[in-house]
Amino acid sequence: MNRVIHPFPRSLAPLPGESLPGFILRLAHRLSMSPLHIAQLADDRPHPSGAHVPRRLLLGLDPSAAAVFANMTKLSLAEAVELTLASWKKRYPPISTSLEERSSRSWNDSWLFVTPRHCPRCLGGDGSPLGQQLGGAWQKAWHLPVAFACLDHRLYLRHDCPKCHDSADEADLLIHRANDSVLHPAQCRRRATTPSPVKRITPACGARLDTTQSHSAKVRPTDKLLGFQEHLLSLLAPDRPPGEASRYFTDLRLVTALVSSSWPHARSLIDDGLAARVNRHFRTIHAAGNTSGERNRLLLAPPRNAAVCAALLHTSHMLLEAHDLRSTLADLINASSRNGISRNLWARQFSRWESSCSVRMERAAAPLTRTLGRTSGPHGLSGMFRSDYRPEHIPAFLEPQWFEEHFSHLKDVAPKILRRTAAIRLVRWVAGGSMDEAAEFLGISPSRMQLNPASDARRWARSRQGPAAFEDALHNLAEQLAANTAPIDYHYRRAILEDWHLSRGEWQGLINRLPPTPGPVQPVLDDRKRQDAAIFIWTRITQGEHLFAPRLIEAGKPERVQRAWANRRNTTWFQLTRPDPLPHYAELRRLLIEHADSLAQQIDADAPLPRAQEHLWPPPQSSPDPPPPRNPQIHATRWIRSYYDELDTWSYFELDNESWALRHVDLQGPTLQPVTAAALSEVLGIRDQRDQTAMADYEHKYGILAEGSLDGWQDTQSATEITAAEFERIWASAREALAPDGG
């Protein structure tokens, strides 16, 4: 900024706690010039709104502009900077985040008021000649929602003009009518509610905000609330640790959002004198005219009314002091859900402010916002919660005994989801990292995880006990793990078995011990069943899921054989694991368990395992021809649809008789935009060609076909059977939208 500007002939000494806009108003009135003229000295950036004072000046001054402003107003540089909120940026997080965004005209954190509240008696001045002429200070603390009362006058701050009540259709400006050099600093500068007799001129309201008539003292803050106000303001003082203040204000903000979205859950904590005002506030928010987006915005914003805001902040303060913060938050989250407020609303707030909240809040809230979430995507905490057990002691599919002892009472979600999710969470608690990283450590492929289990889990989290019950069970199991003096190294077991398979010799030795099966129909004991037997042994030793077991025998077969085996995979696994197996499978299972336990003892003792001498790749030439591949259309017996609320997606499936998807459609968002319309027959055709480029092109156009069985869909509340005609209509429409050229 290359300009020579001489200081004003007169200036003012800033009053204690005065804000930059307030100082500009008083100085402009003293010099009989417009506030805009003075404000432009504090801003060396060009801006399109030439008649407006940029709101970014409230946050802080650029160094060059600060020097010019200080010189013109005869202030020291420190005095000029102290007029802004920048001195509190390390204590009040909305200031620091807004400073990062202030290059944009759109920054607008609801926990910073552009137009402040005010105390009429403070604006009246101190009785000195200058105070009588210019009035008192507009305090910069009044721009913070946490300032709701004047400690000197023991009054609630006022948020509006007693005459015009602040015109709702006017923009929220730092200084209204910044070109007006006549209005007193304590006069309302908003638009008058009565029309002007002069066309094209809209007068200012002009009401005085510093008279006793402008403030009703019928409702005064109690001593308890005044003490709370003193505590809040003390956190802004330079002698208090900034980190302590920053963490507290973030915690207070997060809990206040929950108190608002769950209202009237915390009604009993508010004095009767204020409860009626708070009720009216929330009735207005939930009025029929508000959209869900507008409602959510208002719920997350602190009330402008100081008395209502004080009640909510103090309630949140009391809840923060609860002995069991996690249970307190869980109750509020569940109450919000009963109000029809999505859990994602608060989860997004926590995710945004997590870096500046307290460790206590982080440990209490993080599990509640991520309980039973998907394993895809690097979400979540990167730090460790515990260090009293090791991640290698966690099996990938929680031990059945652990599940029965700690999780069996959780009835509203599939046990397999609980067992898988609990294992991933336990690993993260001691190893840190993302859900994906924990899953990969356990040998779980995140890309193969189904979306519907996660959706079912979230649905369970909104019902009955909610996520707190799962968290309690998880903490109890963690304590048990920490006390275990002889844990099993499951990670080592998985590593040893990574390249192991059941040899033909071992398999022959096992089946030779099977009792004969009477009758002409004899059980099949081929390589396919040998592979399934190897998987059973692997799951027994590693306590992992069969879905993620190595399939070395299968991998050594031709593609058509692998497809044929895949068609029978779930059937054989069901027979081996069902509680009432057929005689042949009951005896085979007994032998496999015995063999698995023997191998586990050898692994734990570091004894070498017997290794097969056969070569799995390339496949032996004598392999019998498999049955011809099935026609995917022959076994299409069911059509279902399911809604996944976390993704706002309707999914439609055509299932075969083993509940595998033959065709799959996803319609996303309120407009039901097709994002997936994939068919198994097409996917298998491309896989046969081993053309990765073609597969990538197909998935880019038609999306990714759901892999894995949807067995058990009948037991979920989100899935409904539909007719073939309805599915065909949806399929045709989705394909047309994704490939209008028919390609």
N, C-alpha and C positions, 0 to 999 in steps of 0.2 A: 504494500500500500504506500505509494509515493505521493504524499500530500503533506503540506505544512499547515498545521491547524494550531491556532493559539488557544490557550486555556480560556474558559469562561471567566468573566469578571468576578462572578461570585459562584460559590458552590455550597455544598452541605457536608457535614460530617455524618457518615452512616450511623443510624441508630442501632443498638444491640439487636442482633438477629435479623436485621432488615434484608429483604430480598432485592435483587437487581430491578425487577419491574417496579417495586414500591419506591426504591430510591429514584428511579427515572421519573416517576409520577410527581414526587415531591419537588425534585430539582426543576422539572419542566414548569411546574406551577410557580415556583419562585422566580424563574427567569422569564415567565410569560412566553414560553415557546412550546411547540408541540412535543409530546413524548417521543414521537417517531424520529424527530431530528436528533435527539440525544441518543436514542437507541441505535441509530445507524452508525454512530461512532464506535459502538461496541461490536460491530459486525463488519468484517472486511470481505464477506463473501457476497457475490451477486445473488439475488433471489427474485423470482418473478412477482411475488406479492409485494409490490413496492409500498403499499399503504399499510402493511402489517408488520408487526415486530416479530421476527422469527422466534418460535418457541424454543429453539435450541439454545438461545441465550440464557435461558433459565438454568441449563445444565452446566455451562461453563463457557469461558471466553477463549478464543484463539489467542496465542501469545502476542501477536502483533496488534490485534484489535484491543487486547487488554491494556497494552502499553499506551495506545492512543487514548483510550477511554480514561485511563488513570490520569494522564497528563491534562486532558481537557477538563476533568472534574476536580483536579487538584487532590486526588487521592493517591495513596501509595499503591503500588501494584498488588500488594497483599490485601489491602482493603477492597480493591476492585474485585479480585478473585473471590474474596470471602462473601461477596454479595450473591454468588451463584451457589448451586447445589453441589458443585464439584468437590467441595471439602468433605462431603459425606459419602463420596462414591465408594469408599472401602467399607462403609458401615451399613449402607442401605442399597442392596443389590439392584433395585430398579433404576437407580441413577447410573450405575456403571454400565448396565446393559443398554440403557438409552443413550449414553454417551457414545457407545459403539455404533448406534444406529442414527445418530443425529445428523449425519450427512444426508439422510433421507428426510423428505418433508413429512413422511407418514408415521414417524415414530410416535407411539402413543401407548405407553404402559398405563393401565388403569390404576396402578398403585402410585402414580404421580399425577397430581392435579395440576393441569395447566392454569385453570382459574381457581384460586385458593379459597378456602373458607376464611372467615375473619371473625375477630372479636370487636364489636362496635365500640366498646369502651377503650380498647387499645388504639383504635383508629382515631379516637377523640384527642389524642395527644396527652402530654404530661402537664399541661397548664402553663408552660413557658410561652413567651411571646411568639417564638418560632413554631412551637407546637400548636398554638391557637391559630396561626396562619396556615400551616401546612398539614396539621394533623399528626398522628402517630405513625409508627412503622407497620407496613405490610410485612409480616414475619415470613421468612422463607420456610419455616417449619410448617406453615399453613398449607403449603403445597403437598405435604405428605398426608395420606389418609390416617396415619397413626397419630396425628395431632388432632384431637377432637375436642379439647377443652382448654380454656385459658386458666392457668394456675393462679395468676394474679387476681383475677376477678371471679374465679370459681364459677364460670359459666361455660355452657357448651358453645362451641364456635358456630357461627351462622354460615349456611352454605348458599343462601340466595338473597335477593333484594326483597325487602318487605313490601315494596310497591309493585314491581313488575314480576317478581319471582323468577327472574332470569328467563328471557325468551328462549323457548326450546328450539326454535328454528334458526338460531344464530350459531355460527361456528364457535368452537372453543378456542379463543384467542388469548395470547398472553396479555395484551393490552387492547381493549376494544377502543375504537375511535382514536387511534394513535395520532391522528392529525389534529385532534381537537386540543387547542391550547387554553380553553376557558374552564373546562371542568376541574373541580377540586379533586385532589387525590382520593378523597373519601366519598366521592359521588359515584353512583352507579352509571357506568358508561354504556350499558346495553341499550338496545332499541326501545323507545317508548311504546307502550301498548296503545296509546291514543294516537290517531293519525294527525299529521301536521297539516295546517291550512295551506302551507306552501307546497306546491307540487314538487316532486322529486327530492324533497328534503325530509328525511326521517329524523326527528330529534332524539336525543338521548333520553333515557329515563330520568336521570339527574337526581334521583332520590338520595338523600344522605344515608350512608351506611354507618355513621359514627354517632348516631343519636340513641338515647336510651329507648325511644319509641320504636327503633328498628329492631329491637331484640326482645323477645318474650322470655321472661325469667320464670315462667310457670314450671318448667321442668329444669331442674338443676342437677348436675352430676353429684353423685354420692361421694362421701369421703373415700370409699373403696375405689371408685372409678378415678377420682383425682389422684389417689396414690398410684394407681396403675398408669395414669398419664405421666406422672412424674418419673416413673420407672422407664417408660418408653423414651421420653426425651433425654433421660440420662445416658441412654445407649448411644446418643449422637454426640455426647460430650467428648472432647479430645483426650480426657484422662481414662476413658474406657477402652479396652482392647477392641480394635475394629473387627477382628474375626469373630469375637463373641457376639457383637451387635449384628453383623451380617448373617450369621447362622440363625440367630434368634428371629430376626425379621423374616427370613425365608420360611422357617418353621411356622411362624405365626400366619404367614400368607397361605401356606398349604393347608393348614388346619381350618382357617377361616373359609376357604373354598369348600371344604367338606361340610362345615357347619351350615353354610348357605344351601348347598345342594341337598342336604339331608333334612333341612328344616321341616317340621318342628321337633326333630329327634332330640336336640339339646335344649328344648324349651325350658326344662326344669332348672337350668343353670342361670336363667336370666330373671332379674327382679320383676315382679308383677308390674311395676310402674313403667317399664320399658317394653315388656313383652307384647303389649297391644300394638305399639309402634312397629316393632319388628314384624309382627304378623301382617300389618298393612303393607309393609315394604315387600314382603314375599308374595302377597296376594297380587300386588301390581306386577311383579315380575312374571308370575304364572298366568297373567291375564290372557284371555283367549286370543287377543290380537297379536301376541308375540310369537314369532317363529321359534323353532327350537334353537336355531343359531343365535338369535337375539336374546332368548332366555338364558342360554349358557353364558353369553358374554356378560349379562347383568349379574348372574350368579357368581362369576369369577371376580367381578369388580367390587371394591369396597363401597358401601353406600355413601352418597354425598351427605345425607343427613347425619350430623355428628352424633346424636344420641343413639341412633340405630347402629352406627358404626362402632361406637364405644361398647355397646352391648355385645356385638358379635366378636369384637377383638378380645374383650375380657373373657368371654366364654371360651374362645380358642386358647387363650392363655391358661385357663384352668385345665382344659383338656390336655394341653401339652405337659402339664405337671402330673398327669396320671401315672401311676406306678407301672402299669402295663400299657405302654403306648401302642403297641401293635394291636392288641385287642380293641383298644379305643378306636383306632383308625379303621379296623375291620368293621366295627359296629356302624361307624359313620358311612363307610362305603356301602354296606348292605342297605342302610336306610336310604341312601341316595338312589340305589337301584330300585327300591320300592317306590320312590317318587318318579320313576321313569327316566332317571338321568343315567346315561351310559357311563360305565366304569372308565371308559377311555378318556372322558373329560378330565377327570382328576389324574389319571395315569399320565396324560400328556403334560399336565402342569408339573407333576413330580419329575418327569423326565427333563423338562426344561430347566427346573430350578434345583435339580439334584446336586449339582456341583457346588452349590453354596449353602446347602442345608447342613444341619448338625449330623454327626455320626449316629447319634441316637435316632434321629428321624430317618436317616438313610437305612439303618438296620431294621427299623420297624416297618417302613413303607415299601422298600424295594421288594421284599417277598410278596407283598399283597398286590403290587402292580404287575408282577411277572409270574404269579403262581400259575402253574400248568399252562404256560405259553408255548408257542411253537418253538421248534428247535432250528428253524431256518432264519438266518440273518444274525449278525453279531450284536444282539441286543444285550443290555443289562450291564451289571457292574463288572468292572475289571479287577477290583480288589478282592482280597480274601476276607471271609467272615470268621473263619476258625483256623486253628492250627493243631488241634489235639487228636486228629486222626489223619490217615494218608489217603490220597485219591486212589492209589492202587488197591486199596482194600474194599473198594466199592464194586460190586458186580454190576454188569450192564442192565440186568433185569432183576430187580431187587429179590433177594432170597425169599422163597415162599414163607419161611418161618418169620422173617422180619415183617413181611407184609401182613400176615395174620395177626401178629402181636400189636402192630402200630397203626395199620391202615384199613383193616377189614371192616371197621365201623363206618367207613365212608362209602355209602351205598350208591351214590348218584353219579358215579363215573366208572367207566370200565376199569377193572383191576390192572389190565395191561398198560393202560395209560398212566395210572398211578405208579406202577412199578418202574416204568421207564423214566417218567418225569422225576420221581424221587431220586433215582440214581444220578441223573444229570445234575439235579440241584445239589446233592451231597458233594459231588465232585467240584462244582463251582465254589462251594463254600470254603474249600481248603486249597483249591488251585487257582481260583479267580478265572478270568477270561470270559468268553461269550458262551452262550448255549451251544453254538456250533462246535466250539473248541472242546467243551466238556463232552459232547456227544461223540466226537471223533476220538477222544481219548478212550472212551468206553467201547469203541469199535462200532458205533452206530453211525450210519450214513445219513446226514441231515437231508440230503436230496431225496431219500426214499421215504421220508416221514410223511404220513398222510395228514391232510388238512383237517379231515373230519374229527379225528380224536382230539385235536387241540380245541376245536370249536365245541365239542361235547364237554370238554373239561371246563372251558370258560362258562358254559351254561350251568354246569354243576356249581361253579364258584359263586353263581348268583342265587343259588337256592339253599335252603335249609342252613347248614352250618356255615357255609361260605368258605373263603380261603383260609381263615384263621384256624379251622380244624385241621386242614392239611399241614399248615405251618407248625402247629403244636406237635402233630405226629412226627414231622420231620425233625424237629428239635429233640424230641425224646429219643428217636433213633440215633441221632448224632451223639447224644450223651452216652448211649449204649456202645456205640463204636469207639468212642474215646476211652471207655473203661475196659475194652476188650484187650486182654494181654496176649492173645495168640490169634491175631487176625490172619485171614487168608489173602495171599497176594494174587488177586484175580487178574491183574494186569500181566503178571508174569505167566500165568496159565494161558491167557489169550495169546501172548507172544509165542509160547512154545507150540501151541496148536495151530498157529497161523498157516503152516505148510504141512500139517498132519492130515492124513486120511486113513480110513479103515481099509487095511489091505485085504486082498482076496483071501490070503491065508487066515487072517484073524476072523474074517467074515465066515469062512468055511468052518472054522473051529466053533464059532458061536451057533451056527445053524445046525451043525451036527448034534448039538445038545438039545435041540428042540424036540419035544415029543411028536410022534407021528399024528397027522391030522386025518381022521377017518373020512371016508367018502371019496367020490371021484373028483371033486373039486379040491385042488391043492393050492396052498398059498404060493404067490409069486415071490421068489427069492433071488431076483436078478440084481444087476448093478444099480438099478434105480433104487431098489429097497436098501442096498448096501449104502448108497449115498444118504438116504434118509436116516439109516441107523447111525452113520457117522455124525450127522447133524444132531441127533438125539444125544449121543455121547458128548459132543462138544458143548451143548447147552447144559448138560448135567455138570460138567467140569467147570465151565466158566460162568455159569448162571447168567448166560446171555440169551437173547431172543433168537429163535431159529431163523427169523427173517434175515439176520445179519451174519449167519454162520458161513464160513468158507465152504465152497462147493467144488472142491478140486476134482472129484470124480466126474461130476457133471460137466465141468469146464473142459474136460478132455474128450468130450463127445462132439459129434457133428451138430451143427445148429438145429437141424430138424429133430434130433434126439433131445436136445435141451428143451425145445418147445414142447415136445411130447411129455417129458418128465415134469415140466412146469405145470402142465395141465392136471397132473396127479399129485402134486406136491402137498397141497392142503389136505387132501383126503387121507394120505398116509400119515401125516402129522396128527390129524385128528384121531385116527385109530390108535396111534401110539400113546397119546396123552389123555384120552378120554377117561373119566373116572370109572367107567364100567366097560373095559375093553373086551373084545371077543377073545376066546381062549388062546388063539394063536398069537395075537398081539400082546396079551397079558404075559405069556411066557417069554416072548421075545423082549418085552420091556424089562422083565426081571433080569434076563441075561445081559442086556445092555447097561442097566444100572450097575450091575456087579462089575462089568468090564470098565465102565467109566470111573467107578470109585477106585479100582486098582490103578488105573492110569493116573488119577489125581494124586494118589499117594506117591507114585514115582516122580511126578512133576514137583511136588512140594519137597521131596527129598533130593532133588537135583539129579535123580537117576535118569540115564538115557532111555528114551522111549523106543520101542521096536519100530523100525522104519520099513515101509513097504519097498520091495525091490522092483515093482512094476513101473513102467513108464506110462504116465497119464497123458502125455502129449508128444507126438500125435496119437490119436486113438488107435487101438488095435484094429487090424483089418478084419478080424473075425467077428467083430461086433454084429449081432443080429440086426436086421433091418427093423426099425421101429414101426409102429402102426402109422398110417398116413396122418398128416396134420389134420386137426379137426377143422370143420367149417365153422367159423365163429357165429354164423347165423343160426346154426342148428339148435344150439342149446340156449338161445336167448329166451328166458322164461319170465323175467321180471323187469319192470321199468319203474324207477323211483325218482323222487326229487327230494332235495334237502336244502335248507337255508343255513348259511354260515354267517351269523350276524357280525362277527369281527371283520369280515371281508365284504359285507353287504353284497353277498353273492348267492344266487340260486344255482344249484348244481343238479343236473339231470343225468341219470345213468341208465344204460341198458346193460343188465347183468345176466351172466350165464348161470347155470345151475349150481356153480360153486361161488357165486356172488363176486365174480371178477368182472370188471368193466369191459364191455365190448364196444360201446360207444359212450361218449362223455361230452356234455355241454355245460358251460358256465356262462351265466348271464349276470353282469356286475352292475351295481349302482342303481339309483332310482330310475334310470332310463332303460334298465335291463340290456345293457350293451353286451353283445356276444364277445367273449374273450377266448373261449375254447369250444371246439367242435371236432374232436379227434376220435378216430376209430382204430380198434385193435388190428383189424385186418390190414389196414394201410400201414400202421406202424411195423407190423411183422414183415410186410413186403419190403419195406425200406431196410429193415435190419438184415433181411436175407441178402441184400445187395452189399451190405457193409459200407454203405455210402454215408459217411458222417455229414457231408455237406448237404445231401438231400434230407437227412434227418433234421438238421438245424433249420433248413428252409421250411420243412413241414411244421415243426414246432413253432416257428416264428409266425406262420400263417394260421395254423389251427390250434395252437396251444399244446399243452403236455397232457397226454392221457393219464388218468389216475392209475397208478400201479399198486398192486396188492389187492387182497380180498376186502370187500366191504361186508364181510360176514358179520352178522349182529346188527345190521341196520334196523331190523325190526324192533330192537330194544331201545332205540334212541327216539327222543321226542321230536327231533328235527326232520326225520325222514318219513315220507309218505309214498305209498304205492300209487302209480298213475297208469293210465291206459296206454297201450301201444300207439293208438292214434294220436294222443296228446304228445307223446315223445316224438313221433315222426314229424308232427307239425313244428315242434320246437327245433328239432334237428335240421329240418329243411330251411327254416328261417335263419338259424345261426350260420349254416353253411353258406347261404346266399349272402349274408352280411360279411362274412370273413373272406369269401372268394366270389365276388359278384361276377367274375368272368368265367366261373365254373372250373377254374384250375385247381 
